[in-house]
Amino acid sequence: MQPGDIILCRGCAGWLEDKFGNIIGHWHHAAMYIGNGQMVEAWKDGMRVVSVDMVKNADDCGI
């Protein structure tokens, strides 16, 4: 991956599906890769930086 790549995932945040139920569409979440194994994503009160390892157990991912 290169910085700026968009990572799309499905099933990487179980709480999201629990809170909103059956979400229409294939992709449930998006984040942007910023390098060094990290990505930035929207969060409850703004944004946060997390490890790309967070999406390891996702049902599906696309870049």
C-alpha positions as MATLAB code, in Angstrom:
seq = 'MQPGDIILCRGCAGWLEDKFGNIIGHWHHAAMYIGNGQMVEAWKDGMRVVSVDMVKNADDCGI';
ca = [
       0.000    0.000    0.000;
       0.953    3.620   -0.459;
       0.002    6.643    1.638;
      -3.321    8.000    0.430;
      -4.771    4.594   -0.502;
      -8.363    4.140    0.633;
      -9.110    0.920    2.520;
     -12.699   -0.316    2.342;
     -13.853   -3.072    4.649;
     -16.858   -5.106    5.639;
     -17.217   -6.767    9.019;
     -14.197   -5.099   10.611;
     -16.232   -3.293   13.272;
     -18.783   -5.628   14.808;
     -20.158   -2.866   17.033;
     -21.191   -0.954   13.896;
     -23.404   -3.778   12.687;
     -24.724   -4.300   16.233;
     -25.670   -0.629   16.584;
     -27.222   -0.044   13.168;
     -28.403   -3.534   12.242;
     -28.319   -4.657    8.635;
     -26.351   -1.967    6.804;
     -27.243   -1.668    3.109;
     -24.305   -1.966    0.724;
     -21.237   -4.143    0.674;
     -18.662   -1.850    2.318;
     -19.354   -0.725    5.880;
     -16.258    1.319    6.617;
     -13.497    3.314    4.928;
     -10.119    4.553    6.130;
      -7.057    6.116    4.502;
      -3.608    4.546    4.705;
      -1.035    7.074    5.954;
       2.094    4.899    5.940;
       4.093    2.937    8.511;
       1.280    0.407    8.968;
      -1.206    3.052   10.084;
      -4.474    4.397    8.764;
      -6.701    7.306    9.717;
     -10.453    6.883   10.092;
     -13.506    8.874   11.110;
     -14.472    8.265   14.717;
     -17.182    9.329   17.156;
     -15.627   12.684   18.008;
     -13.471   13.380   14.958;
     -10.793   11.063   13.651;
      -8.192    8.676   14.967;
      -5.059    6.877   13.817;
      -5.129    3.071   14.086;
      -3.036    0.130   12.929;
      -3.956   -1.566    9.653;
      -3.971   -4.748   11.757;
      -7.461   -3.636   12.786;
      -8.830   -4.937    9.465;
      -7.038   -8.319    9.589;
     -10.186  -10.128   10.675;
     -12.585   -8.265    8.396;
     -14.953  -10.330    6.273;
     -13.747   -8.503    3.145;
     -11.352   -5.652    2.302;
     -10.580   -3.644   -0.805;
      -7.943   -1.031   -1.573;
];
